[in-house]
Amino acid sequence: MYFRRGFGFIEIITGAVILAFVMVGLFATFVSARKYMNKSKSRIVAINYIRSFLSSFYNEVREDTWNDSSSNLYPGNHTLNISETGYSGNYSVSDNAWGREVTININYPVD
């Protein structure tokens, strides 16, 4: 009786094709994770800019500067000065029944 040793050509090719599919799937997963990480990083930088601007407004909420037209909290549309490349923003201040509402918009790069 004849016993085969090792693998045949068809078995090796089949194994290589299966391995190739697994590697392509893993590569796609890593590429997708990297894109998501870069997008999240840009979003976190934008959120930190918003926090920074809101904390600077905190010092201006005073009765003596409430109606001062040079104040950052004076009603209207204002532009934010952002030094980072690709980021831009503006904010608007409007009067409401309970006080003033500040809406901040930050545009950030999406890769």
MDAnalysis code that builds the backbone (N, CA, C; Angstrom):
import MDAnalysis as mda
import numpy as np

u = mda.Universe.empty(333, n_residues=111, atom_resindex=np.repeat(np.arange(111), 3), trajectory=True)
u.add_TopologyAttr("name", ["N", "CA", "C"] * 111)
u.add_TopologyAttr("resid", np.arange(1, 112))
u.add_TopologyAttr("resname", ["MET", "TYR", "PHE", "ARG", "ARG", "GLY", "PHE", "GLY", "PHE", "ILE", "GLU", "ILE", "ILE", "THR", "GLY", "ALA", "VAL", "ILE", "LEU", "ALA", "PHE", "VAL", "MET", "VAL", "GLY", "LEU", "PHE", "ALA", "THR", "PHE", "VAL", "SER", "ALA", "ARG", "LYS", "TYR", "MET", "ASN", "LYS", "SER", "LYS", "SER", "ARG", "ILE", "VAL", "ALA", "ILE", "ASN", "TYR", "ILE", "ARG", "SER", "PHE", "LEU", "SER", "SER", "PHE", "TYR", "ASN", "GLU", "VAL", "ARG", "GLU", "ASP", "THR", "TRP", "ASN", "ASP", "SER", "SER", "SER", "ASN", "LEU", "TYR", "PRO", "GLY", "ASN", "HIS", "THR", "LEU", "ASN", "ILE", "SER", "GLU", "THR", "GLY", "TYR", "SER", "GLY", "ASN", "TYR", "SER", "VAL", "SER", "ASP", "ASN", "ALA", "TRP", "GLY", "ARG", "GLU", "VAL", "THR", "ILE", "ASN", "ILE", "ASN", "TYR", "PRO", "VAL", "ASP"])
u.atoms.positions = np.array([
    [0.842, -1.172, 0.000],
    [0.000, 0.000, 0.000],
    [0.899, 1.251, 0.000],
    [0.474, 2.277, -0.736],
    [1.252, 3.501, -0.915],
    [0.727, 4.580, 0.040],
    [1.610, 5.177, 0.869],
    [1.241, 6.277, 1.751],
    [1.909, 7.549, 1.253],
    [1.086, 8.637, 1.138],
    [1.627, 9.915, 0.663],
    [2.299, 10.651, 1.802],
    [3.372, 11.305, 1.488],
    [4.039, 12.151, 2.467],
    [3.964, 13.587, 1.988],
    [3.691, 14.524, 2.916],
    [3.647, 15.932, 2.561],
    [2.324, 16.332, 1.925],
    [2.347, 17.537, 1.315],
    [1.144, 18.097, 0.710],
    [1.291, 18.119, -0.798],
    [0.150, 18.012, -1.460],
    [0.146, 18.091, -2.909],
    [0.073, 19.537, -3.377],
    [0.247, 19.737, -4.658],
    [0.246, 21.082, -5.256],
    [-1.087, 21.799, -5.017],
    [-2.202, 21.125, -5.224],
    [-3.534, 21.729, -5.042],
    [-3.742, 22.145, -3.594],
    [-3.288, 21.366, -2.655],
    [-3.433, 21.709, -1.241],
    [-2.613, 22.939, -0.875],
    [-1.426, 23.047, -1.439],
    [-0.578, 24.217, -1.157],
    [-1.192, 25.471, -1.758],
    [-1.689, 25.410, -2.965],
    [-2.324, 26.568, -3.611],
    [-3.568, 26.972, -2.837],
    [-4.382, 26.009, -2.424],
    [-5.594, 26.307, -1.642],
    [-5.227, 26.995, -0.335],
    [-4.226, 26.503, 0.338],
    [-3.777, 27.126, 1.587],
    [-3.276, 28.544, 1.372],
    [-2.548, 28.760, 0.272],
    [-2.038, 30.101, -0.035],
    [-3.180, 31.073, -0.324],
    [-4.199, 30.618, -1.039],
    [-5.350, 31.480, -1.349],
    [-6.103, 31.839, -0.067],
    [-6.300, 30.869, 0.804],
    [-6.988, 31.144, 2.085],
    [-6.173, 32.127, 2.915],
    [-4.858, 31.918, 2.974],
    [-3.989, 32.835, 3.708],
    [-4.037, 34.240, 3.111],
    [-4.089, 34.345, 1.794],
    [-4.171, 35.657, 1.137],
    [-5.460, 36.375, 1.512],
    [-6.575, 35.663, 1.548],
    [-7.849, 36.287, 1.945],
    [-7.794, 36.777, 3.390],
    [-7.201, 35.988, 4.267],
    [-7.080, 36.397, 5.667],
    [-6.200, 37.633, 5.782],
    [-5.100, 37.674, 5.056],
    [-4.191, 38.825, 5.116],
    [-4.843, 40.089, 4.567],
    [-5.603, 39.953, 3.481],
    [-6.312, 41.116, 2.923],
    [-7.324, 41.641, 3.934],
    [-8.026, 40.763, 4.614],
    [-8.990, 41.181, 5.635],
    [-8.317, 41.904, 6.788],
    [-7.190, 41.394, 7.245],
    [-6.458, 42.055, 8.329],
    [-5.914, 43.407, 7.883],
    [-5.388, 43.479, 6.682],
    [-4.868, 44.748, 6.171],
    [-5.974, 45.791, 6.084],
    [-7.141, 45.407, 5.578],
    [-8.269, 46.341, 5.481],
    [-8.698, 46.827, 6.864],
    [-8.645, 45.943, 7.843],
    [-9.008, 46.321, 9.206],
    [-8.039, 47.361, 9.753],
    [-6.749, 47.170, 9.536],
    [-5.766, 48.123, 10.036],
    [-5.866, 49.475, 9.329],
    [-6.118, 49.466, 8.037],
    [-6.276, 50.726, 7.297],
    [-7.504, 51.479, 7.797],
    [-8.584, 50.770, 8.003],
    [-9.809, 51.389, 8.499],
    [-9.611, 51.952, 9.905],
    [-8.919, 51.223, 10.758],
    [-8.660, 51.700, 12.121],
    [-7.790, 52.951, 12.107],
    [-6.825, 53.013, 11.212],
    [-5.960, 54.192, 11.129],
    [-6.750, 55.424, 10.670],
    [-7.626, 55.257, 9.686],
    [-8.454, 56.377, 9.233],
    [-9.357, 56.869, 10.361],
    [-9.948, 55.946, 11.083],
    [-10.822, 56.326, 12.198],
    [-10.028, 57.056, 13.279],
    [-8.815, 56.605, 13.550],
    [-7.976, 57.240, 14.556],
    [-7.621, 58.670, 14.148],
    [-7.265, 58.889, 12.885],
    [-6.936, 60.238, 12.420],
    [-8.147, 61.161, 12.484],
    [-9.311, 60.645, 12.124],
    [-10.534, 61.446, 12.195],
    [-10.852, 61.808, 13.643],
    [-10.692, 60.864, 14.542],
    [-10.949, 61.123, 15.961],
    [-9.962, 62.135, 16.523],
    [-8.723, 62.053, 16.084],
    [-7.707, 62.993, 16.548],
    [-8.065, 64.429, 16.148],
    [-8.495, 64.621, 14.911],
    [-8.906, 65.960, 14.458],
    [-10.105, 66.456, 15.244],
    [-11.032, 65.569, 15.528],
    [-12.226, 65.947, 16.287],
    [-11.863, 66.331, 17.720],
    [-10.931, 65.633, 18.326],
    [-10.512, 65.948, 19.697],
    [-9.819, 67.306, 19.745],
    [-8.996, 67.611, 18.753],
    [-8.351, 68.925, 18.697],
    [-9.410, 70.017, 18.597],
    [-10.438, 69.803, 17.770],
    [-11.513, 70.791, 17.631],
    [-12.269, 70.960, 18.940],
    [-12.531, 69.875, 19.641],
    [-13.231, 69.959, 20.932],
    [-12.392, 70.732, 21.943],
    [-11.092, 70.527, 21.927],
    [-10.228, 71.274, 22.847],
    [-10.213, 72.763, 22.522],
    [-10.284, 73.130, 21.233],
    [-10.411, 74.545, 20.887],
    [-11.709, 75.119, 21.437],
    [-12.794, 74.388, 21.314],
    [-14.080, 74.863, 21.835],
    [-13.995, 75.067, 23.342],
    [-13.420, 74.119, 24.052],
    [-13.275, 74.268, 25.513],
    [-12.444, 75.497, 25.859],
    [-11.399, 75.719, 25.087],
    [-10.536, 76.869, 25.337],
    [-11.301, 78.184, 25.160],
    [-12.073, 78.282, 24.073],
    [-12.837, 79.502, 23.840],
    [-13.927, 79.690, 24.890],
    [-14.583, 78.616, 25.275],
    [-15.623, 78.735, 26.307],
    [-15.040, 79.156, 27.644],
    [-13.869, 78.672, 27.992],
    [-13.263, 79.079, 29.261],
    [-12.863, 80.558, 29.237],
    [-12.480, 81.075, 28.062],
    [-12.152, 82.501, 27.991],
    [-13.415, 83.358, 28.120],
    [-14.566, 82.834, 27.691],
    [-15.823, 83.572, 27.844],
    [-16.269, 83.628, 29.294],
    [-15.880, 82.664, 30.077],
    [-16.297, 82.586, 31.470],
    [-15.926, 83.855, 32.235],
    [-14.766, 84.416, 31.953],
    [-14.313, 85.623, 32.642],
    [-15.085, 86.868, 32.210],
    [-15.796, 86.805, 31.102],
    [-16.502, 87.978, 30.596],
    [-17.970, 88.021, 31.018],
    [-18.430, 87.036, 31.731],
    [-19.819, 87.039, 32.191],
    [-19.873, 87.855, 33.477],
    [-19.941, 89.155, 33.290],
    [-20.012, 90.088, 34.416],
    [-21.014, 91.179, 34.056],
    [-21.590, 91.750, 35.051],
    [-22.598, 92.792, 34.835],
    [-21.998, 94.039, 34.183],
    [-20.744, 94.385, 34.516],
    [-20.161, 95.604, 33.971],
    [-19.758, 95.468, 32.500],
    [-19.612, 94.235, 31.968],
    [-19.249, 94.060, 30.562],
    [-20.378, 93.449, 29.736],
    [-21.542, 93.294, 30.336],
    [-22.633, 92.588, 29.658],
    [-23.063, 93.289, 28.370],
    [-23.154, 94.593, 28.373],
    [-23.606, 95.332, 27.192],
    [-22.470, 96.076, 26.501],
    [-21.245, 95.712, 26.781],
    [-20.080, 96.343, 26.163],
    [-19.892, 95.771, 24.760],
    [-19.889, 96.630, 23.747],
    [-19.792, 96.157, 22.364],
    [-18.417, 95.567, 22.034],
    [-17.412, 95.824, 22.841],
    [-16.095, 95.233, 22.602],
    [-15.961, 93.855, 23.255],
    [-16.973, 93.437, 23.979],
    [-16.945, 92.137, 24.654],
    [-17.154, 91.002, 23.654],
    [-16.548, 89.866, 23.932],
    [-16.755, 88.688, 23.089],
    [-18.173, 88.135, 23.204],
    [-18.884, 88.531, 24.257],
    [-20.240, 88.029, 24.456],
    [-21.310, 89.006, 23.983],
    [-20.909, 89.991, 23.199],
    [-21.889, 90.913, 22.633],
    [-22.641, 90.193, 21.509],
    [-23.968, 90.342, 21.442],
    [-24.747, 89.618, 20.419],
    [-24.259, 89.896, 19.003],
    [-24.235, 88.839, 18.196],
    [-23.812, 88.934, 16.802],
    [-22.946, 87.751, 16.418],
    [-22.430, 87.813, 15.198],
    [-21.544, 86.760, 14.700],
    [-20.097, 87.206, 14.827],
    [-19.245, 86.289, 15.264],
    [-17.838, 86.599, 15.493],
    [-16.982, 85.499, 14.859],
    [-15.748, 85.855, 14.517],
    [-14.812, 84.890, 13.930],
    [-13.800, 84.471, 14.989],
    [-13.480, 83.178, 15.001],
    [-12.470, 82.672, 15.927],
    [-11.113, 82.663, 15.243],
    [-10.094, 83.065, 15.961],
    [-8.735, 83.043, 15.439],
    [-8.064, 81.749, 15.893],
    [-7.875, 80.829, 14.951],
    [-7.263, 79.538, 15.254],
    [-5.958, 79.459, 14.476],
    [-4.880, 79.187, 15.200],
    [-3.558, 79.191, 14.571],
    [-3.247, 77.887, 13.837],
    [-3.940, 76.824, 14.148],
    [-3.645, 75.519, 13.538],
    [-4.140, 75.473, 12.097],
    [-3.325, 74.913, 11.212],
    [-3.660, 74.817, 9.801],
    [-4.834, 73.867, 9.591],
    [-5.783, 74.291, 8.785],
    [-6.933, 73.444, 8.470],
    [-8.122, 73.654, 9.384],
    [-7.949, 74.348, 10.495],
    [-9.034, 74.589, 11.431],
    [-9.515, 76.031, 11.270],
    [-10.806, 76.196, 11.270],
    [-11.379, 77.539, 11.249],
    [-12.668, 77.489, 12.057],
    [-13.134, 78.655, 12.436],
    [-14.347, 78.643, 13.238],
    [-14.963, 80.003, 13.402],
    [-16.193, 79.968, 13.864],
    [-16.911, 81.192, 14.182],
    [-17.870, 80.882, 15.324],
    [-18.386, 81.940, 15.909],
    [-19.387, 81.744, 16.951],
    [-20.403, 82.873, 16.876],
    [-21.577, 82.562, 17.361],
    [-22.632, 83.570, 17.392],
    [-23.177, 83.658, 18.805],
    [-23.555, 84.865, 19.160],
    [-24.134, 85.130, 20.468],
    [-25.516, 85.720, 20.233],
    [-26.511, 85.153, 20.889],
    [-27.872, 85.673, 20.736],
    [-28.520, 85.815, 22.112],
    [-29.420, 86.794, 22.214],
    [-30.166, 87.017, 23.456],
    [-31.349, 86.068, 23.522],
    [-31.559, 85.511, 24.675],
    [-32.718, 84.657, 24.944],
    [-33.414, 85.157, 26.196],
    [-34.508, 84.540, 26.549],
    [-35.263, 84.946, 27.730],
    [-34.452, 84.733, 29.006],
    [-33.577, 83.735, 29.038],
    [-32.812, 83.420, 30.244],
    [-31.399, 83.995, 30.236],
    [-30.979, 84.607, 29.151],
    [-29.637, 85.177, 29.072],
    [-29.142, 85.197, 27.642],
    [-27.895, 84.859, 27.455],
    [-27.297, 84.824, 26.124],
    [-26.857, 83.403, 25.798],
    [-27.060, 83.065, 24.546],
    [-26.689, 81.738, 24.063],
    [-25.507, 81.877, 23.115],
    [-24.483, 81.054, 23.342],
    [-23.290, 81.061, 22.502],
    [-23.266, 79.762, 21.713],
    [-23.159, 79.885, 20.383],
    [-23.047, 78.721, 19.507],
    [-21.701, 78.801, 18.799],
    [-20.877, 77.752, 18.999],
    [-19.538, 77.729, 18.409],
    [-19.490, 76.667, 17.319],
    [-18.971, 77.034, 16.146],
    [-18.763, 76.109, 15.043],
    [-17.283, 76.051, 14.718],
    [-16.722, 74.849, 14.739],
    [-15.324, 74.651, 14.374],
    [-15.294, 73.730, 13.151],
    [-14.615, 74.166, 12.106],
    [-14.401, 73.329, 10.935],
    [-13.019, 72.711, 11.045],
    [-12.944, 71.398, 10.947],
    [-11.677, 70.716, 11.083],
    [-11.427, 69.820, 9.886],
    [-10.154, 69.542, 9.604],
    [-9.833, 68.721, 8.426],
    [-10.263, 67.268, 8.638],
    [-10.805, 66.681, 7.596],
    [-11.190, 65.273, 7.645],
    [-10.360, 64.552, 6.596],
    [-9.556, 63.627, 7.054],
    [-8.686, 62.886, 6.131],
    [-9.346, 61.621, 5.665],
])
